[in-house]
């Protein structure tokens, strides 16, 4: 056999192996891409829900604005007396609701809410702690009982 034909055969095998590697990696990427895209979309939906829920709690009084007096009329939940200043009677009423009732505001996700002092000490918590596969946490600076605090909301599934 000639050296040129041996060299051509070796080139053919190397090219075939490289081609197979490319085909396998392309197939794997095409298989996993929709899953990654779906995960990204789910996280975006969770993020939107977390922002909407936290905005509702810290930026408005709710609908009706005196919902804490008659909880059966709640259309939109809000915990403030005015922007980012939580109203203690609303907070107390909210944390005394059943979790199943308040979870309706974050459907289809679970949530966990905490009020933290700036030094990291917890003032209060409410909801179901994270034990799922994906979560988004939002922190909002608020005033509660005349003290600056952080409202932390974790949305998860």
HELIX and SHEET records of a PDB file:
HELIX    1   1 UNK A    3  UNK A   59  1                                  57    
HELIX    2   2 UNK A   67  UNK A   69  5                                   3    
HELIX    3   3 UNK A   71  UNK A   73  5                                   3    
HELIX    4   4 UNK A   88  UNK A   96  1                                   9    
HELIX    5   5 UNK A   99  UNK A  103  1                                   5    
HELIX    6   6 UNK A  104  UNK A  106  5                                   3    
SHEET    1   A 2 UNK A  80  UNK A  82  0                                        
SHEET    2   A 2 UNK A  85  UNK A  86 -1                                        
SHEET    1   B 4 UNK A 122  UNK A 127  0                                        
SHEET    2   B 4 UNK A 110  UNK A 117 -1                                        
SHEET    3   B 4 UNK A 147  UNK A 156 -1                                        
SHEET    4   B 4 UNK A 135  UNK A 144 -1                                        
END                                                                             
